[in-house]
Amino acid sequence: MESDAIATARKLAGAPEFHQKMRDASHRGEAHAQAKLTAEDVRAIRREYVPCVVRQRDLARKYGVNQSVICLILQRKSWGHVK
């Protein structure tokens, strides 16, 4: 038999408020167990990158991540919460 809490959770699973609450509760940035970068690293990457002068690949090597991670950081698709 299904408990009331599970039944309520199943009803809310499709609700926008539920999804927003889950996004807010997720482990972002340094709080994520597998994070390789800190918020300060992300700020430094954004400061150091100069198109046609400093390559994303070079920054990736320096910080020990893949070039695609650097690209996502620069586009603010990743680590967007860091100003």
N, C-alpha and C positions, 0 to 999 in steps of 0.2 A: 504494500500500500504506500502511496506517495504522501510524503509529509506536506504540511501547509507551506513551509518555506520553499520546498522544491517546486510546488505548484505555482507559487507566486513568482519565483525566479523564472520559470518557464513562460509565464504570461508577460513578464517584463522584458524578456530577452529581445523582443522585437521593438520595444519602445526606445525612442531616441534618447530619453533621459538615462536609460540603462547603459547605452553605449557610451554616452558622454562621461558617465560616472566611471566606467571601466577604463576609459582613456586617461582620465585624471588620476586614477589609482595606479596606473602602470608605472613600472620602474623606468624612469627616463634618465638619460645621460649617465653620470657616474654611479647612480643608484643601481643600474643594471649590473648583474653579476659578471657579465662577460665584457663589460666596457673596457676598451683599450686606451681611451682618451679621457682627459679631464676637461672640464669647462674652460679652464685656462688654456689647454692645448688647442681647443677649438677657436678661441679668440686669437691665439697666436697664428694659427693657420690662416684665418681670415685677414689678419694684418700682413702676414708675410707674402701672401699670394699676389703677384703682379703679372697679369697676362703678358705673354711673349717674353718675359724676363725670368720668372720663377715657374718651373713646370710643376704641375700637379703630381707627376710621378716622383719628382725629387722630394716634395713635401711628404708624400706617402712613405717613401723610404725612411725619411728622417723620423717620422712618428710611428713607424711600424704597422701601417695599415695599407689596404689596397687603394689604388688610385681612384676607384669608383667611390670610396668613402670620402675622399677629399672633394670630389666633384659634388656629392650630395651635401656636404657641409657648406661649400661655397654657394650652392643654390638654395641653401636653408631648407632643404627637404629633410635633412637629418640635423639634429641638434638645433632645431629652429627656435627652441625655447631659450637658447643662450644668446644674449645680446652682445 
